[in-house]
Amino acid sequence: MAEGDASSPLPQAGGVGGGPVRKFRLCETLKAQRLRREATPAERALWRALSRRQLEGWKFSRQMPIGPYVADFLCREARLVVELDGISHDARQDDDRRRDGYMRLQGYRTLRFANADVMSNLEGVLMTIAAVLNSGPPPTPPACGRGEA
């Protein structure tokens, strides 16, 4: 992939030095910012446990745009997306399958937990995430690089 390729779902590094800089998709960035501000109680509880490399040293970010989607929690180094689902996701299973398929094509694994599981069994959720993180090497990214084909 050429440097500055606009098809990458992740922003390119760059800055004042005159090199190419990929512009953030403003809509996705604003949506991610809004989702961070309006986090559910379950998202707040899980974030308190994942932030600052508290889970076995793995670094997580929250509400991160990946292509047309915003991942609830993202561990880039393990290429793992963690999604929390409320009651409304019961009616959106087809959307979730499409989203998970897109993430898989980008080289990400997706774990899904119900908000209720996080609130009633946070330790079990963290153990499951840690087991996946430590289960082996991260999946190989697509041959075309990080971006879409």
PyRosetta script that sets phi, psi and omega in degrees:
from pyrosetta import init, pose_from_sequence

init()
pose = pose_from_sequence("MAEGDASSPLPQAGGVGGGPVRKFRLCETLKAQRLRREATPAERALWRALSRRQLEGWKFSRQMPIGPYVADFLCREARLVVELDGISHDARQDDDRRRDGYMRLQGYRTLRFANADVMSNLEGVLMTIAAVLNSGPPPTPPACGRGEA")
pose.set_psi(1, 134.1)
pose.set_omega(1, 179.3)
pose.set_phi(2, -71.7)
pose.set_psi(2, 146.9)
pose.set_omega(2, 179.1)
pose.set_phi(3, -60.1)
pose.set_psi(3, 137.9)
pose.set_omega(3, 178.8)
pose.set_phi(4, 80.2)
pose.set_psi(4, 11.4)
pose.set_omega(4, -180.0)
pose.set_phi(5, -61.6)
pose.set_psi(5, 121.3)
pose.set_omega(5, -175.8)
pose.set_phi(6, -72.0)
pose.set_psi(6, -7.5)
pose.set_omega(6, -179.3)
pose.set_phi(7, -82.7)
pose.set_psi(7, -7.8)
pose.set_omega(7, 179.5)
pose.set_phi(8, -69.6)
pose.set_psi(8, 134.6)
pose.set_omega(8, 177.8)
pose.set_phi(9, -75.7)
pose.set_psi(9, -12.3)
pose.set_omega(9, 178.9)
pose.set_phi(10, -108.6)
pose.set_psi(10, 145.7)
pose.set_omega(10, -179.5)
pose.set_phi(11, -67.5)
pose.set_psi(11, 146.1)
pose.set_omega(11, 175.7)
pose.set_phi(12, -83.9)
pose.set_psi(12, 149.2)
pose.set_omega(12, 174.7)
pose.set_phi(13, -70.8)
pose.set_psi(13, 154.8)
pose.set_omega(13, 179.4)
pose.set_phi(14, 167.9)
pose.set_psi(14, -179.2)
pose.set_omega(14, 179.1)
pose.set_phi(15, 171.0)
pose.set_psi(15, -139.6)
pose.set_omega(15, -170.7)
pose.set_phi(16, -68.7)
pose.set_psi(16, -20.4)
pose.set_omega(16, -171.3)
pose.set_phi(17, -66.0)
pose.set_psi(17, 0.5)
pose.set_omega(17, 176.1)
pose.set_phi(18, 92.2)
pose.set_psi(18, -6.8)
pose.set_omega(18, 178.6)
pose.set_phi(19, -75.1)
pose.set_psi(19, 172.3)
pose.set_omega(19, -179.6)
pose.set_phi(20, -65.4)
pose.set_psi(20, 141.5)
pose.set_omega(20, 178.1)
pose.set_phi(21, -127.5)
pose.set_psi(21, 124.3)
pose.set_omega(21, 177.7)
pose.set_phi(22, -78.9)
pose.set_psi(22, 129.0)
pose.set_omega(22, 178.9)
pose.set_phi(23, -78.3)
pose.set_psi(23, 136.5)
pose.set_omega(23, 174.8)
pose.set_phi(24, -66.3)
pose.set_psi(24, 147.3)
pose.set_omega(24, 172.2)
pose.set_phi(25, -78.0)
pose.set_psi(25, 107.0)
pose.set_omega(25, -171.7)
pose.set_phi(26, -55.1)
pose.set_psi(26, -43.0)
pose.set_omega(26, -177.8)
pose.set_phi(27, -60.3)
pose.set_psi(27, -47.4)
pose.set_omega(27, -179.1)
pose.set_phi(28, -65.9)
pose.set_psi(28, -39.4)
pose.set_omega(28, 179.3)
pose.set_phi(29, -65.1)
pose.set_psi(29, -44.1)
pose.set_omega(29, 178.7)
pose.set_phi(30, -64.9)
pose.set_psi(30, -38.9)
pose.set_omega(30, 177.7)
pose.set_phi(31, -63.1)
pose.set_psi(31, -44.3)
pose.set_omega(31, 179.2)
pose.set_phi(32, -61.3)
pose.set_psi(32, -42.2)
pose.set_omega(32, 178.7)
pose.set_phi(33, -62.6)
pose.set_psi(33, -42.8)
pose.set_omega(33, 179.2)
pose.set_phi(34, -63.4)
pose.set_psi(34, -42.4)
pose.set_omega(34, 179.9)
pose.set_phi(35, -64.5)
pose.set_psi(35, -34.7)
pose.set_omega(35, 176.3)
pose.set_phi(36, -64.1)
pose.set_psi(36, -43.2)
pose.set_omega(36, -179.6)
pose.set_phi(37, -66.5)
pose.set_psi(37, -35.5)
pose.set_omega(37, -173.3)
pose.set_phi(38, -104.0)
pose.set_psi(38, 33.8)
pose.set_omega(38, -177.3)
pose.set_phi(39, -60.2)
pose.set_psi(39, 144.1)
pose.set_omega(39, 176.4)
pose.set_phi(40, -74.6)
pose.set_psi(40, 163.1)
pose.set_omega(40, 176.2)
pose.set_phi(41, -56.1)
pose.set_psi(41, -38.2)
pose.set_omega(41, 178.8)
pose.set_phi(42, -65.6)
pose.set_psi(42, -42.0)
pose.set_omega(42, 177.7)
pose.set_phi(43, -62.8)
pose.set_psi(43, -40.4)
pose.set_omega(43, 178.5)
pose.set_phi(44, -63.9)
pose.set_psi(44, -43.0)
pose.set_omega(44, -179.8)
pose.set_phi(45, -63.8)
pose.set_psi(45, -45.2)
pose.set_omega(45, -180.0)
pose.set_phi(46, -67.4)
pose.set_psi(46, -39.0)
pose.set_omega(46, 179.5)
pose.set_phi(47, -61.9)
pose.set_psi(47, -40.6)
pose.set_omega(47, 177.8)
pose.set_phi(48, -58.3)
pose.set_psi(48, -32.8)
pose.set_omega(48, -178.8)
pose.set_phi(49, -84.4)
pose.set_psi(49, -26.6)
pose.set_omega(49, -176.6)
pose.set_phi(50, -95.9)
pose.set_psi(50, -26.0)
pose.set_omega(50, -173.7)
pose.set_phi(51, -67.6)
pose.set_psi(51, 161.6)
pose.set_omega(51, 176.7)
pose.set_phi(52, 56.6)
pose.set_psi(52, 35.2)
pose.set_omega(52, 175.8)
pose.set_phi(53, 55.3)
pose.set_psi(53, 34.2)
pose.set_omega(53, -177.5)
pose.set_phi(54, -73.6)
pose.set_psi(54, -22.7)
pose.set_omega(54, -179.8)
pose.set_phi(55, -93.2)
pose.set_psi(55, 89.7)
pose.set_omega(55, 175.9)
pose.set_phi(56, 52.4)
pose.set_psi(56, 30.5)
pose.set_omega(56, 175.5)
pose.set_phi(57, 83.8)
pose.set_psi(57, 1.4)
pose.set_omega(57, -179.7)
pose.set_phi(58, -78.5)
pose.set_psi(58, 137.0)
pose.set_omega(58, -179.6)
pose.set_phi(59, -93.8)
pose.set_psi(59, 127.2)
pose.set_omega(59, 176.9)
pose.set_phi(60, -118.4)
pose.set_psi(60, 148.9)
pose.set_omega(60, 170.2)
pose.set_phi(61, -120.1)
pose.set_psi(61, 158.2)
pose.set_omega(61, 179.7)
pose.set_phi(62, -120.6)
pose.set_psi(62, 150.2)
pose.set_omega(62, 179.3)
pose.set_phi(63, 49.7)
pose.set_psi(63, 62.8)
pose.set_omega(63, -177.2)
pose.set_phi(64, -106.7)
pose.set_psi(64, 126.5)
pose.set_omega(64, 177.4)
pose.set_phi(65, -65.9)
pose.set_psi(65, 133.0)
pose.set_omega(65, 171.8)
pose.set_phi(66, -133.2)
pose.set_psi(66, 105.4)
pose.set_omega(66, -175.8)
pose.set_phi(67, 58.6)
pose.set_psi(67, -132.2)
pose.set_omega(67, -177.7)
pose.set_phi(68, -82.3)
pose.set_psi(68, 0.9)
pose.set_omega(68, -175.5)
pose.set_phi(69, -113.2)
pose.set_psi(69, 164.6)
pose.set_omega(69, 174.1)
pose.set_phi(70, -121.8)
pose.set_psi(70, 117.1)
pose.set_omega(70, -180.0)
pose.set_phi(71, -79.1)
pose.set_psi(71, 134.9)
pose.set_omega(71, 177.9)
pose.set_phi(72, -59.2)
pose.set_psi(72, -51.4)
pose.set_omega(72, 178.9)
pose.set_phi(73, -137.9)
pose.set_psi(73, 140.0)
pose.set_omega(73, -176.1)
pose.set_phi(74, -134.9)
pose.set_psi(74, 126.6)
pose.set_omega(74, 169.5)
pose.set_phi(75, -108.1)
pose.set_psi(75, 99.9)
pose.set_omega(75, -175.7)
pose.set_phi(76, -62.3)
pose.set_psi(76, -44.2)
pose.set_omega(76, -174.3)
pose.set_phi(77, -63.4)
pose.set_psi(77, -29.1)
pose.set_omega(77, 177.2)
pose.set_phi(78, -100.5)
pose.set_psi(78, -2.6)
pose.set_omega(78, -177.9)
pose.set_phi(79, 52.2)
pose.set_psi(79, 50.5)
pose.set_omega(79, -178.3)
pose.set_phi(80, -120.8)
pose.set_psi(80, 130.8)
pose.set_omega(80, 175.0)
pose.set_phi(81, -109.6)
pose.set_psi(81, 132.2)
pose.set_omega(81, 176.0)
pose.set_phi(82, -115.0)
pose.set_psi(82, 123.2)
pose.set_omega(82, -178.6)
pose.set_phi(83, -114.5)
pose.set_psi(83, 137.4)
pose.set_omega(83, 173.0)
pose.set_phi(84, -107.2)
pose.set_psi(84, 132.3)
pose.set_omega(84, -176.1)
pose.set_phi(85, -117.3)
pose.set_psi(85, 129.3)
pose.set_omega(85, 173.0)
pose.set_phi(86, -91.8)
pose.set_psi(86, -171.1)
pose.set_omega(86, -178.9)
pose.set_phi(87, -60.0)
pose.set_psi(87, -33.5)
pose.set_omega(87, -177.4)
pose.set_phi(88, -63.2)
pose.set_psi(88, -21.8)
pose.set_omega(88, -179.4)
pose.set_phi(89, -72.3)
pose.set_psi(89, -17.9)
pose.set_omega(89, 177.2)
pose.set_phi(90, -58.9)
pose.set_psi(90, -35.5)
pose.set_omega(90, -179.4)
pose.set_phi(91, -87.1)
pose.set_psi(91, -6.1)
pose.set_omega(91, -175.0)
pose.set_phi(92, -117.6)
pose.set_psi(92, 32.3)
pose.set_omega(92, -176.6)
pose.set_phi(93, -63.6)
pose.set_psi(93, -36.0)
pose.set_omega(93, 177.5)
pose.set_phi(94, -63.8)
pose.set_psi(94, -43.1)
pose.set_omega(94, 176.9)
pose.set_phi(95, -60.6)
pose.set_psi(95, -42.6)
pose.set_omega(95, 179.7)
pose.set_phi(96, -63.3)
pose.set_psi(96, -39.5)
pose.set_omega(96, 178.1)
pose.set_phi(97, -63.9)
pose.set_psi(97, -42.1)
pose.set_omega(97, 177.6)
pose.set_phi(98, -62.4)
pose.set_psi(98, -45.2)
pose.set_omega(98, -179.9)
pose.set_phi(99, -60.8)
pose.set_psi(99, -46.9)
pose.set_omega(99, 179.2)
pose.set_phi(100, -62.9)
pose.set_psi(100, -38.5)
pose.set_omega(100, 176.9)
pose.set_phi(101, -63.1)
pose.set_psi(101, -42.1)
pose.set_omega(101, 177.5)
pose.set_phi(102, -61.6)
pose.set_psi(102, -45.7)
pose.set_omega(102, -179.9)
pose.set_phi(103, -60.8)
pose.set_psi(103, -42.0)
pose.set_omega(103, 179.5)
pose.set_phi(104, -61.6)
pose.set_psi(104, -42.1)
pose.set_omega(104, 178.1)
pose.set_phi(105, -63.2)
pose.set_psi(105, -27.6)
pose.set_omega(105, 178.4)
pose.set_phi(106, -86.0)
pose.set_psi(106, -1.1)
pose.set_omega(106, 177.8)
pose.set_phi(107, 93.2)
pose.set_psi(107, 17.1)
pose.set_omega(107, -179.6)
pose.set_phi(108, -106.3)
pose.set_psi(108, 144.5)
pose.set_omega(108, 167.9)
pose.set_phi(109, -92.6)
pose.set_psi(109, 149.9)
pose.set_omega(109, 178.9)
pose.set_phi(110, -124.3)
pose.set_psi(110, 130.3)
pose.set_omega(110, 171.0)
pose.set_phi(111, -110.7)
pose.set_psi(111, 137.2)
pose.set_omega(111, 178.5)
pose.set_phi(112, -121.7)
pose.set_psi(112, 136.8)
pose.set_omega(112, 176.2)
pose.set_phi(113, -133.4)
pose.set_psi(113, 146.9)
pose.set_omega(113, 173.5)
pose.set_phi(114, -77.0)
pose.set_psi(114, 145.0)
pose.set_omega(114, 175.7)
pose.set_phi(115, -52.6)
pose.set_psi(115, -40.6)
pose.set_omega(115, -178.6)
pose.set_phi(116, -60.7)
pose.set_psi(116, -36.7)
pose.set_omega(116, 178.0)
pose.set_phi(117, -64.0)
pose.set_psi(117, -41.9)
pose.set_omega(117, 179.5)
pose.set_phi(118, -63.0)
pose.set_psi(118, -43.3)
pose.set_omega(118, -176.5)
pose.set_phi(119, -72.0)
pose.set_psi(119, -32.4)
pose.set_omega(119, -176.4)
pose.set_phi(120, -99.6)
pose.set_psi(120, -19.5)
pose.set_omega(120, -175.4)
pose.set_phi(121, -147.7)
pose.set_psi(121, 56.2)
pose.set_omega(121, -178.3)
pose.set_phi(122, -57.5)
pose.set_psi(122, -40.9)
pose.set_omega(122, -179.0)
pose.set_phi(123, -60.9)
pose.set_psi(123, -41.7)
pose.set_omega(123, 178.2)
pose.set_phi(124, -65.4)
pose.set_psi(124, -39.4)
pose.set_omega(124, 177.1)
pose.set_phi(125, -61.9)
pose.set_psi(125, -45.9)
pose.set_omega(125, -179.8)
pose.set_phi(126, -64.0)
pose.set_psi(126, -39.1)
pose.set_omega(126, 177.8)
pose.set_phi(127, -63.5)
pose.set_psi(127, -39.6)
pose.set_omega(127, 178.8)
pose.set_phi(128, -65.3)
pose.set_psi(128, -44.8)
pose.set_omega(128, 178.7)
pose.set_phi(129, -61.6)
pose.set_psi(129, -45.8)
pose.set_omega(129, -179.5)
pose.set_phi(130, -61.7)
pose.set_psi(130, -40.2)
pose.set_omega(130, 179.1)
pose.set_phi(131, -61.6)
pose.set_psi(131, -42.0)
pose.set_omega(131, 178.6)
pose.set_phi(132, -67.7)
pose.set_psi(132, -42.5)
pose.set_omega(132, 179.9)
pose.set_phi(133, -61.1)
pose.set_psi(133, -35.4)
pose.set_omega(133, -175.6)
pose.set_phi(134, -98.0)
pose.set_psi(134, 9.0)
pose.set_omega(134, -174.7)
pose.set_phi(135, -80.3)
pose.set_psi(135, -7.3)
pose.set_omega(135, -179.8)
pose.set_phi(136, 151.4)
pose.set_psi(136, -174.2)
pose.set_omega(136, -178.1)
pose.set_phi(137, -65.6)
pose.set_psi(137, 150.9)
pose.set_omega(137, 177.4)
pose.set_phi(138, -64.1)
pose.set_psi(138, 156.1)
pose.set_omega(138, 179.1)
pose.set_phi(139, -62.8)
pose.set_psi(139, 151.3)
pose.set_omega(139, 178.3)
pose.set_phi(140, -71.4)
pose.set_psi(140, 132.2)
pose.set_omega(140, 177.3)
pose.set_phi(141, -64.7)
pose.set_psi(141, 161.3)
pose.set_omega(141, 178.8)
pose.set_phi(142, -56.8)
pose.set_psi(142, 151.6)
pose.set_omega(142, -178.2)
pose.set_phi(143, -59.9)
pose.set_psi(143, -27.2)
pose.set_omega(143, -178.1)
pose.set_phi(144, -83.0)
pose.set_psi(144, 5.0)
pose.set_omega(144, -178.7)
pose.set_phi(145, 102.1)
pose.set_psi(145, -159.2)
pose.set_omega(145, -176.4)
pose.set_phi(146, -77.8)
pose.set_psi(146, -21.7)
pose.set_omega(146, -172.7)
pose.set_phi(147, -85.2)
pose.set_psi(147, -177.9)
pose.set_omega(147, 178.5)
pose.set_phi(148, -74.4)
pose.set_psi(148, 154.6)
pose.set_omega(148, -179.0)
pose.set_phi(149, -68.4)
pose.dump_pdb("model.pdb")
